[in-house]
Amino acid sequence: MSNSPLWTLAEIAAATGGTAYGAADITGLVIDSREAFLGDLFIPLKDKRDGHDFIPAALKAGASASLSEVNIDQPHVRVGDSFKAMQDMAFAARRRSKAIRVGVTGSVGKTSIKEMIATIFEAHGESHKSVRSFNNHWGVPLTMARMPRETQRAVFEMGMNHAGELSELSTLLQPDIALVSLIAPAHLVHFASVDDIATAKAEIFDGLTMGGVAVLNKDDIYFGKFEASASARQAIIITFGQSPEADVSLSKLRVATDKSTAQVNYLDQAYDLIIPAVGEHWLMNAAAALAVAVASGIDMASAITSLATYTIPAGRGVSFKTVIDGKDITVLDESYNANPTSMRAAITSASQQAEGRTIAVLGDMFELGKDELELHAALAPNIEAANISRVIVTGECMRALRGALRRDIRGLWVANAELAFDALRDEIVSGDTVLIKGSNASGLGDLIHLIQSYKDEDET
């Protein structure tokens, strides 16, 4: 990477049609004043509060300059609309870079697949990626504007919760490679059916470069819909999945307590895949990432080697051991998000990892629409088939699941993370594996923090 700045104020002014006041070399972009450091440009967005109110705090924290819709007595670029200016910077960053751009969407696995792709890209040249889950109307342009001009490959997570949103993001990004992971019941509160979700996800191809690459799940029932949408852009189709007809085909899938393995079949060659994550869904994520890797010009064997260094993102299946009340347990942290498909995958994976009993603490799955109670209750057969020993639940919708479970599995319903921790302490014995999963808004991330802080206090 060169020593040139990410932006100068003059370059920002040229990209946005704004006016530069003062001079500064910009090395980073932030929208949260609490994250500002020397070299950063603060971008004041308007949501529940006006980001302009935090310009002084950002500059005091060390930011070198700010966008602003009003004049300020510090280095800044005066613009008419700070959000549009960020989009203009995204557009300019795309135009000045020769990077291969990858867009990743789907109902499940987006962040994990994005991180797997990023792991491969990082081993093969200058790369760039979305941080955390910056995948919405502000996250995608911010990630684009942060892309260094020397980037060779970049991967962007792209989400949506209403029709038209993904089309706008794709048109801005203009991906060279577009991936759809899998369609599942998620965000149903915003859509009439799963079919409508699939139609909205197909919008990722609206901005696909003409003749670009579409990476599609051959096992997905909506494969034909996506193939048709991608073909309208004259796309090259690369498929992945367990189907022997897939271009990147998985066979001989095996799941152990600390890893998953499979044979990857590609271009009449077989490769051994080993990833440090447990569950068949992780192998499918890996197959998707490998399909993107070869589409970007990376050798399959080299891409598989790179995946050995993959690290599971926080809240998406990270496991850790701890001691609570003298009882040794393993905790599987799936607290970041949940929908019916990812919930079932996590339950199955937890039972495969467990050497003793499996206890589950499950929180509400949000944005499931009018059938939310039925979708929660429908998890019961999967839980029973996975031999989960006890289930503690929190959230109003999880009452429906509790009522559907056998009495010997049925644990307490609790109102919050603190009570969930108390209930868990009453249930566990040494050797248990504890799965903690729910939508982020269910608050189970707080339960993870309680468990971790209890361990810290116990060891001091």
C-alpha positions in Angstrom: 0.0 0.0 0.0 1.3 3.4 -0.9 1.7 6.2 1.6 -0.7 8.5 -0.2 -3.7 9.7 1.8 -7.1 8.2 1.4 -8.4 11.6 0.5 -7.4 15.2 0.5 -9.9 17.9 1.2 -9.5 19.2 -2.3 -10.3 15.7 -3.7 -13.4 15.5 -1.5 -14.5 18.9 -2.7 -14.1 17.8 -6.3 -16.0 14.6 -5.7 -18.9 16.2 -3.9 -19.1 19.6 -5.6 -18.4 21.2 -2.2 -15.9 23.8 -1.1 -12.8 23.0 0.9 -11.9 25.2 3.8 -8.3 24.6 5.0 -6.3 21.6 4.0 -5.9 18.1 5.5 -4.7 14.6 4.4 -7.5 12.2 5.3 -6.6 8.6 6.3 -10.0 7.4 7.5 -13.7 8.2 7.5 -16.0 8.0 10.6 -19.7 8.7 11.2 -19.5 8.3 15.0 -17.7 11.1 16.8 -16.6 8.6 19.5 -14.5 6.7 16.9 -12.7 9.7 15.6 -8.9 9.7 15.5 -6.1 11.9 14.0 -6.4 11.8 10.2 -10.1 11.0 10.1 -12.8 12.9 8.3 -16.0 13.1 10.3 -19.2 12.7 8.2 -22.2 14.1 10.1 -25.3 12.1 9.1 -28.9 13.0 10.1 -31.0 10.3 11.8 -32.7 10.6 15.1 -30.2 13.3 15.9 -28.3 15.6 13.6 -24.6 14.6 13.3 -23.7 18.2 12.9 -24.2 18.5 16.7 -21.2 16.2 17.1 -18.7 17.9 14.9 -17.0 19.7 17.8 -16.7 16.4 19.7 -15.3 14.6 16.7 -12.7 17.4 16.1 -11.8 17.4 19.8 -11.3 13.7 19.7 -8.7 14.2 17.0 -10.5 14.2 13.6 -8.6 16.3 11.1 -11.6 17.6 9.3 -15.3 17.3 8.8 -18.0 17.5 6.1 -20.5 20.1 7.0 -23.6 21.7 5.7 -22.7 24.9 7.6 -19.5 26.8 7.9 -17.3 25.9 10.9 -14.0 27.4 12.2 -12.0 24.2 11.5 -10.8 22.4 8.3 -13.9 21.1 6.5 -15.6 20.6 3.2 -18.9 22.6 2.9 -21.6 20.6 1.2 -25.3 20.9 0.6 -26.2 17.4 1.9 -23.7 15.4 4.0 -25.4 12.0 3.1 -25.3 12.8 -0.6 -21.7 13.9 -0.3 -20.8 10.5 1.2 -22.5 8.9 -1.8 -20.6 11.1 -4.1 -17.4 10.1 -2.4 -18.4 6.4 -2.8 -19.0 7.0 -6.5 -15.6 8.7 -6.9 -13.8 6.0 -5.0 -15.3 3.4 -7.3 -14.3 5.3 -10.4 -10.7 5.9 -9.3 -10.1 2.3 -8.4 -9.4 -0.8 -10.6 -10.5 -3.1 -7.8 -12.7 -6.2 -8.5 -15.8 -5.4 -6.5 -17.9 -8.2 -4.9 -21.4 -7.7 -3.6 -22.8 -10.3 -1.1 -26.4 -10.7 -0.2 -28.9 -13.3 1.0 -31.1 -14.1 3.9 -28.5 -16.0 5.9 -24.7 -16.2 6.0 -24.0 -12.7 4.5 -21.5 -11.6 7.1 -19.8 -15.0 7.5 -19.4 -15.4 3.8 -18.2 -11.8 3.4 -15.5 -12.5 6.1 -14.5 -15.7 4.4 -14.1 -13.9 1.1 -12.1 -11.2 2.8 -9.8 -13.8 4.4 -9.0 -15.2 1.0 -8.6 -11.7 -0.6 -6.3 -10.5 2.2 -3.9 -13.4 1.3 -3.8 -12.4 -2.4 -3.0 -8.7 -2.6 -4.4 -5.3 -1.4 -8.0 -5.8 -0.3 -10.9 -4.0 1.3 -14.1 -5.1 3.1 -17.2 -4.0 4.9 -16.6 -3.8 8.6 -19.0 -5.4 11.0 -22.4 -5.5 9.2 -22.2 -2.1 7.4 -24.6 -3.3 4.7 -27.4 -0.7 4.5 -28.1 2.6 2.7 -25.3 4.3 4.7 -23.0 1.3 5.4 -22.3 0.5 1.7 -21.4 4.0 0.5 -19.3 4.6 3.6 -17.4 1.3 2.9 -17.0 2.4 -0.7 -15.7 5.8 0.3 -13.2 4.2 2.6 -11.7 2.0 -0.2 -8.1 2.9 -0.9 -7.3 3.6 -4.5 -4.7 0.8 -4.6 -7.2 -1.9 -3.7 -7.1 -5.0 -5.9 -10.2 -6.8 -4.6 -13.0 -5.6 -2.3 -16.0 -7.3 -0.8 -19.2 -5.5 0.3 -22.0 -7.0 2.4 -25.4 -5.8 1.1 -28.6 -6.0 3.0 -32.1 -4.7 2.7 -35.5 -4.6 4.5 -37.7 -3.2 1.7 -38.1 -3.5 -2.0 -35.9 -1.1 -4.0 -33.1 -0.7 -1.4 -30.8 -3.3 -2.9 -31.3 -2.0 -6.4 -30.1 1.4 -5.2 -27.0 -0.1 -3.5 -26.1 -2.3 -6.4 -26.4 0.6 -8.8 -24.0 2.6 -6.7 -21.5 -0.2 -6.2 -21.8 -1.8 -9.7 -20.3 -5.1 -8.5 -18.2 -7.2 -10.9 -19.2 -10.3 -8.9 -22.6 -10.6 -7.2 -23.4 -13.4 -4.7 -26.7 -14.6 -3.3 -26.2 -17.0 -0.4 -29.6 -18.5 0.4 -33.2 -17.2 0.7 -35.0 -17.9 4.0 -37.9 -16.4 6.1 -36.3 -13.1 7.3 -37.7 -9.5 7.3 -41.1 -10.9 6.6 -42.6 -8.0 8.6 -41.7 -5.9 5.5 -42.7 -8.5 2.8 -45.8 -10.4 2.0 -44.0 -13.7 1.3 -40.6 -15.4 1.0 -41.1 -15.1 -2.8 -41.2 -11.3 -2.4 -37.9 -11.5 -0.4 -36.3 -13.4 -3.3 -37.5 -10.8 -5.7 -36.0 -8.1 -3.6 -32.7 -10.0 -3.3 -32.5 -10.4 -7.0 -32.1 -6.6 -7.2 -28.4 -7.1 -6.5 -28.1 -7.9 -10.2 -29.5 -4.5 -11.2 -26.1 -2.9 -10.9 -24.0 -5.9 -11.9 -21.4 -4.9 -14.5 -22.6 -6.1 -17.9 -21.0 -9.5 -18.5 -20.0 -9.8 -14.8 -20.2 -12.9 -12.6 -23.2 -14.1 -10.6 -22.4 -16.6 -7.9 -25.5 -18.6 -7.1 -26.6 -21.4 -4.7 -27.5 -24.3 -6.8 -29.4 -25.9 -3.9 -31.6 -22.8 -3.4 -35.2 -23.2 -4.6 -34.9 -19.7 -6.0 -31.9 -20.6 -8.1 -33.9 -20.2 -11.4 -35.2 -16.8 -10.4 -31.7 -15.5 -9.7 -30.3 -17.2 -12.9 -32.8 -15.3 -15.0 -32.1 -12.0 -13.3 -28.4 -12.4 -13.7 -28.7 -13.5 -17.3 -30.5 -10.3 -18.1 -27.1 -8.7 -17.4 -25.3 -11.2 -19.6 -23.7 -12.6 -16.5 -21.4 -15.6 -16.3 -23.1 -18.0 -13.8 -20.9 -19.8 -11.2 -22.8 -22.1 -8.9 -22.0 -23.7 -5.5 -23.7 -26.2 -3.3 -24.1 -29.9 -2.5 -25.6 -30.6 -5.9 -23.2 -32.6 -8.1 -24.2 -30.2 -10.9 -22.8 -27.2 -9.0 -19.5 -25.7 -10.4 -18.1 -25.7 -6.9 -19.7 -28.9 -5.5 -19.3 -30.2 -1.9 -19.3 -33.9 -1.1 -18.2 -36.1 1.8 -19.3 -33.5 4.4 -18.1 -34.2 7.9 -18.7 -32.3 11.1 -16.4 -32.8 14.2 -16.5 -31.0 17.6 -13.9 -28.4 16.5 -13.9 -28.3 12.7 -15.8 -29.3 9.5 -14.4 -31.0 6.5 -15.6 -31.7 2.9 -14.4 -32.5 -0.5 -14.6 -29.6 -2.9 -15.1 -30.6 -6.6 -14.1 -28.0 -9.1 -13.1 -28.3 -12.8 -12.8 -32.1 -12.5 -10.4 -31.9 -9.6 -11.0 -32.7 -5.9 -9.7 -30.7 -3.0 -9.8 -31.3 0.7 -11.4 -28.5 2.6 -11.0 -28.0 6.4 -12.4 -25.0 8.2 -12.3 -24.1 11.9 -16.1 -23.9 12.3 -18.7 -26.5 13.1 -21.7 -27.2 10.9 -22.7 -28.0 7.4 -23.9 -24.5 6.9 -20.3 -23.3 7.5 -19.1 -25.6 4.7 -21.8 -24.1 2.4 -20.5 -20.6 3.4 -17.0 -21.7 2.5 -18.2 -23.1 -0.9 -19.8 -19.7 -1.7 -16.5 -17.9 -0.8 -14.5 -20.3 -2.9 -16.7 -19.7 -5.9 -16.2 -16.0 -5.5 -12.4 -16.5 -5.1 -12.1 -18.4 -8.4 -14.3 -15.9 -10.1 -11.9 -13.1 -9.0 -8.9 -15.0 -10.5 -7.6 -16.8 -7.4 -6.5 -20.5 -7.7 -8.8 -22.9 -5.9 -6.0 -24.7 -4.0 -4.6 -21.4 -2.8 -8.1 -20.1 -1.8 -8.7 -23.2 0.3 -5.3 -22.8 2.0 -6.3 -19.2 2.9 -9.5 -20.3 4.6 -7.5 -22.3 7.2 -6.9 -18.9 8.9 -10.5 -17.9 9.0 -11.8 -16.5 12.3 -15.5 -16.8 13.1 -17.1 -13.3 13.6 -18.2 -12.4 17.1 -21.7 -13.4 17.9 -21.9 -15.9 15.0 -20.8 -19.2 16.5 -17.7 -18.3 18.5 -17.2 -20.8 21.3 -15.4 -20.3 24.6 -14.9 -22.3 27.7 -15.7 -20.9 31.1 -16.4 -21.8 34.7 -19.7 -20.8 36.5 -20.2 -21.8 40.1 -17.4 -24.4 39.7 -19.0 -25.9 36.6 -17.0 -26.2 33.4 -19.1 -25.4 30.4 -18.6 -24.5 26.7 -20.6 -21.5 25.4 -21.5 -21.1 21.8 -22.1 -17.4 21.1 -24.8 -17.0 18.3 -26.2 -13.9 19.9 -25.8 -11.5 16.9 -28.8 -12.5 14.8 -31.4 -15.1 14.1 -34.1 -16.2 11.7 -35.7 -19.7 11.4 -33.1 -21.1 9.0 -30.1 -19.8 10.9 -31.7 -20.9 14.2 -32.1 -24.5 13.0 -28.5 -24.6 11.7 -27.2 -23.3 15.0 -29.2 -25.9 17.0 -27.9 -28.7 14.8 -24.4 -27.4 15.0 -24.5 -27.1 18.8 -25.6 -30.7 19.2 -22.7 -31.8 16.9 -20.2 -29.9 19.0 -21.4 -31.0 22.4 -19.6 -33.8 24.2 -22.1 -33.8 27.0 -25.5 -32.2 27.4 -26.7 -29.3 25.3 -28.6 -26.4 26.9 -30.1 -23.7 24.7 -30.9 -20.1 25.7 -33.0 -18.7 22.8 -34.4 -15.2 22.2 -37.0 -13.9 19.8 -36.4 -13.8 16.1 -37.6 -10.4 15.0 -39.2 -9.1 11.7 -41.0 -12.3 10.9 -44.4 -10.8 10.3 -47.9 -12.1 10.9 -46.8 -15.8 11.2 -44.1 -15.1 13.8 -45.6 -17.2 16.6 -46.0 -20.2 14.2 -42.4 -19.8 13.0 -41.1 -19.8 16.6 -43.1 -22.8 17.6 -42.0 -24.7 14.5 -38.4 -24.9 15.9 -39.6 -27.5 18.4 -39.1 -30.6 16.2 -35.6 -29.5 15.3 -34.7 -29.0 19.0 -36.1 -32.4 19.9 -34.3 -34.1 17.0 -31.0 -32.5 18.1 -31.4 -34.0 21.6 -31.2 -30.6 23.3 -31.6 -31.3 27.0 -33.1 -28.0 28.2 -34.3 -24.8 26.6 -34.6 -21.4 28.3 -36.4 -18.8 26.4 -36.8 -15.0 26.4 -39.0 -12.7 24.4 -42.8 -12.8 23.9 -42.7 -14.8 20.7 -40.5 -17.5 22.3 -43.4 -18.3 24.6 -44.9 -20.1 21.5 -41.8 -22.2 21.2 -41.8 -23.1 24.9 -45.4 -24.2 24.7 -44.6 -26.5 21.7 -41.7 -28.2 23.5 -41.9 -31.5 25.4 -42.2 -30.9 29.1 -38.9 -32.5 29.9 -37.1 -30.1 27.6 -39.1 -27.0 28.6 -37.1 -24.6 30.8 -38.1 -21.2 32.1 -39.4 -18.2 30.2 -37.5 -15.2 31.4 -37.9 -11.4 30.8 -34.3 -10.3 30.3 -30.6 -11.3 30.2 -30.1 -11.0 33.9 -32.9 -13.5 34.6 -31.7 -15.7 31.8 -28.3 -15.9 33.5 -29.9 -16.9 36.8 -32.0 -19.6 35.1 -28.9 -20.9 33.3 -26.9 -21.2 36.5 -29.7 -23.3 37.9 -29.6 -25.6 34.9 -26.0 -26.3 34.0 -23.7 -29.1 35.1 -20.1 -29.6 34.3 -19.5 -30.6 30.7 -22.5 -28.9 29.3 -22.5 -27.0 26.0 -24.7 -23.9 26.1 -26.0 -22.4 22.9 -27.1 -18.7 23.1 -29.0 -17.4 20.0 -31.5 -14.8 19.2 -31.9 -11.7 17.1 -29.6 -8.9 18.2 -32.5 -6.9 19.6 -33.5 -9.8 21.9 -30.6 -8.7 24.2 -28.8 -12.0 24.4 -25.5 -10.3 23.7 -25.9 -8.9 27.3 -26.1 -12.5 28.5 -22.8 -13.2 26.8 -21.3 -10.2 28.6 -22.7 -11.4 31.9 -21.2 -14.8 31.5 -17.8 -13.4 30.5 -17.7 -10.8 33.3 -18.7 -13.5 35.8 -15.7 -15.6 34.7 -13.4 -12.5 35.1 -14.7 -11.8 38.6 -14.4 -15.5 39.5 -10.8 -15.6 38.5 -9.7 -12.4 40.3 
